[in-house]
Structure formats: C-alpha cells, structure tokens
C-alpha cells in the first residue's frame, strides 16, 4: 500500500500541475479568440458601413 501512495503522489501532483497549466492556456486562448472575433466584427462593420454610403 505504501508503494502505491509513493507512486500515486507524484503522478497526481503532475496531473494537477498539467491541468492547471492547460486551464490557464485555455483561458488565454479563449480571451485571444474573443479579441480576434471582436476585431473581425469591427472590420466587417466598418466595411459594411462604407458600402452602405
């Protein structure tokens, strides 16, 4: 039983670390995607506004 805890502890901490990093990266990617989407929408809005006039 002690051997299992010795094996599981580093594995679990590594998984937790990776999950935290992945979560952070996902959050950044979503923020960046939202930024790009707003830029594209703004550009499309400007283009359509110029076409209207």
Secondary structure, DSSP 8 states (H G I E B T S, - for coil): -HHHHHHHHHHHHHHHHHHHHHHHHHHHHHHHHHHHHHHHHHHHHHHHHHHH-
